[in-house]
Amino acid sequence: MGGLRDVVEPFVASGPAGVAIRTRIKQLTPEDEKVLRLVGAHLGALASKDLRARCADGLEHSTDTWAARKRVLTPVASSRWAGAITKASHDQWALARRGQLAHIHSLEAGVATITDRLAHPVGQKGSKNTPGGYRSRQEWFAKSRRLHLLEDRLQRERSDRQAGSVHVVRGGKQLARTRHHLEAAQLTEATWRERWECERWFLQADGESGKRYGNETLRVTPEGRLSIKLPAPLKDLANAPHGRNVLTGTVRFTHRGTEWADRIEVNRAVAYRIHYDPARTRWYVTAAWQTQLTPARIIPLDAALADGVIAVDTNADHLAAWRLDVHGNPVGNPRHFFYDLSGTAGHRDAQVRHALTRLLHWAKACGVAAIAVEDLDFTAEKTREKHGRRKRFRQLISGMPTGRLRTRLSSMADAIGIAVIAVDPAYTSKWGAQHWQKPLTSKNRTTTRHDAAAVAIGRRAQGHRIRRRTAPPPQHRSDAVGHRTVQAPPGVPGREGPRPRIPGPRTRSVGAGCGANAGNQNAQHRSGRSAEHGSWQQDSLPLSP
């Protein structure tokens, strides 16, 4: 057991810090769509200029420069639109800055791995924790060239970070690159241009507590009427007082609509974002607000595990779940919740949500208040420098929706009152298969490696050891002493005691002189002849002829 890393204690994951709901804007007239397009294009152009100014400031950004940018935008929009644009630019710059740091860490890990492997002789085998040399001279030469490439990239990224320079594309880098591959993307230039312009529009506003219905710029009334505070150059399009344009289309939030209505009735802050889908030619509005993480919402670990736990092992195509009682024993049969992660991002997200919905409904039916999952992070496992030729393995772990699943599960579980327990993933698959796969396999049930890993995850969440208790000696496995391989914790009464005595024979094969018919030769006679000929007794054989 030497060389094992320390295992982090399980903890109850915190709930979501905010809520976002989306619905379609229905019954829009051509005049309404014209207003939305003009406002989005005008504010989008201002947002692009402001983002350029924010990136030019770099590390020299301060509250004074922020205020100066707002003063520039206020005459051509409004004070609230200027505040929303500058805040969005700052958030986008900060996001790019975090992505830049993650890229630097990935490059540093790749350079360190290749440098170490190039130092070993060609063909040298590696140990358990350190890789060996490369297999051939050709691979060694190719990796030496890649080392120079990674070092150049690393030096360039470090220089940009030190200077505070980031690279941001409004509308998305992937969509920008699609412009050069329209045939592969099955798009025309006009279709791509429409998608590009729609992604660069700016139609979002942060909420304001104390203002009417929680937002002064984009406002939705309880009856579903959406109105927009028009920028200064577009005041002529107003059809309501104070430079506002009330759309004919209606808005109705079905999912968490009651929570949204309760907030706007008391004028609490709600942020809105209007989005256009050119593929479906539909307009959508997203409402978002922050939730306070009060101490009443934080469930202690012991209280969450009072009724057992549902342990879940995450895989590339399904979730393997098993229910464990308070002692760490598997109850019933394992459950599998499959999903298909092919297709578009929306389809993949829907598959994950459907699988989690079935999982949570099963947990609710079992009366369990906690779900244990692994705290997975494959950031360091996806690099080609670490796994080399194992391309299929890298594709496998890259396909696991760890981040999306963790976010969705915490949000959906918090809505129905189920706690999510994060567990260290160290050795769960290996030890689960070693200690639990074979004992849980029977003629009527085939236990997979993933099912055994789920048991290991649940036991670690409960604080039990993953491996099963050692069985007593063979001579002590009878009813005189009792079977002592139970999985109860040390404090449970009767943990080491024998099983209760059950009257009657233990097996179907009753020996002579045992059972309820002991001494009754008629009952033991199978042919039934004793009942016809009366009682008889066989004499012993003679000793001499």
Summary of the structure (lengths in Angstrom):
residues: 545
radius of gyration: 33.9
end to end distance: 73.3
largest distance: 133.7
contacts: 1467
relative contact order: 0.10
helix: 44%
strand: 14%
